[in-house]
């Protein structure tokens, strides 16, 4: 089974990317599909990318781990949320 990691910032805004877990044993099917992208023989036309990930390898709750970071998703969130914490110290 493929394993994925989602880095979740302090503001709880979900990122637009899900990362494959490190390690060669994580998902051989994913590695094989990534290798196809760089193989010129696999390109049927310039408009298509050869990438067919099996359904069992797609990210889902069972194979995705959430890692909480100590950062915000953007400077806007940092300024907005830190201002709220300053104005509401009992929160």
Secondary structure, 3 states (H helix, E strand, C coil): CCCEEEEECCCCCCCCCCEECCCCCCCHHHHHHHHHHCCHHHCCCCCCCCCCCCHHHCCCCCCEEEEECCCCCCHHHHHHHHHHHHHCCCC
